[in-house]
Amino acid sequence: MRVSYHGHSVVKIEANGKTILIDPFLTGNPKTDLKAEDVKVDAILLTHGHGDHVGDTVELAKRNDAIVVAPFELATFLGWKGVKTHPMHIGGSHAFDFGTVKFTQAFHGSSYIDEEAKTITYTGMPAGIVFTAENKTIYHAGDTALFSDMKLIGSRNSIDVAFLPIGDNFTMGPEDAVLAAEWLGAKIVVPMHYNTFPVIKQNPHKFVSQLKGCIGKILEAGEGIEL
């Protein structure tokens, strides 16, 4: 398995001969190395409905005939846009040909905002993702505050790599993410959701220097880890 980071909260997993993208915010993302028109993908996993996470999902899914796996309300909303979806929800898991997906809690919001119409469409509860394939486990926390059930996620899963937001303001900041890393017990922790916009500017080097009992790894856009 290879897992790579592509700016903001975009994560690519290559496993079982398939390519999976999590939260493919590409167009308008100043930190990504990917161009939507060049991306080939078999499955897209979404944590919640905000534009900086759904991103290019509709265009990518239609062009690649990719399946979109998302919380029920978000999957329904995207299905109405002509996308092939598999709805799930928090606590549920499903085995796909590319790997097993389980949705976990996340404490955040989830909505689609139409700036022109000035409308906000509810897209269900936000989630984190535990992804397992080839005997390896990836945890993508999505956008979330620190919550104590991260201890449970860590005790129930042997996490090889955890992607944790550190940007603060909209999600947990570095101090809370350090505690999250401790509770999760992941072997490797990668910071995400920072420096995309001024309001979430953080120093990832300071964050990883404070981690204990795991390897903190800063990945630039396009860099990855072989597992």
Summary of the structure (lengths in Angstrom):
residues: 227
radius of gyration: 16.0
end to end distance: 5.3
largest distance: 48.5
contacts: 817
relative contact order: 0.16
helix: 22%
strand: 32%
